[in-house]
Amino acid sequence: HFITLLQTCKMMYASKIESSSGQASHLQKGLQKLHEVSQMVEQLKADALEKQKAVTEKQKLAEEALQRITVAMQKSAERRQEVEHLEVQTKAEQDKNEAEKHQIEQELATTQPILDEAKKAVGSIKPDHLNEIRALKMPPDPIADVLSGVLRLMGVHDNSWTSMKKFLAGSGAIQRILNF
């Protein structure tokens, strides 16, 4: 039995060696895989670091762009406020001009009949009336005052009786007054 025992021991020993050889091979393969994974992790860390730098740079650019956009929006808001202020001022001036226009139209409505009456009165003056006034050595004060005012309005600043007679003697004096 001793031989059988030795053979059994030998078989067990061979089986153990074979088993441990398989385990060693298996462990060797596992270590190799761990080493590969370690290298892959190092490569991924390097890639992640590069991508982190790129992200940081992009984030910096984005912040600068955001800052420019913020400044542009502030300027736009300021311009909008200026425009709104100008619109308010323009509206106030427009209202004021409208009120002045209305007032002028009212004044014109009251003065238009007077102007029409004055044109009618001037139109009724006959050349004989002007010849009669020109024949006077010196006109009465009311006539001199009226002729002085007419000459000034017509742009003649000489208010002497001679200048008045010359104006009255000119052809179409009545028509010039009416067209003025």
Salt bridges, closest charged atoms under 4 A:
ASP95 OD1 - LYS91 NZ 3.13
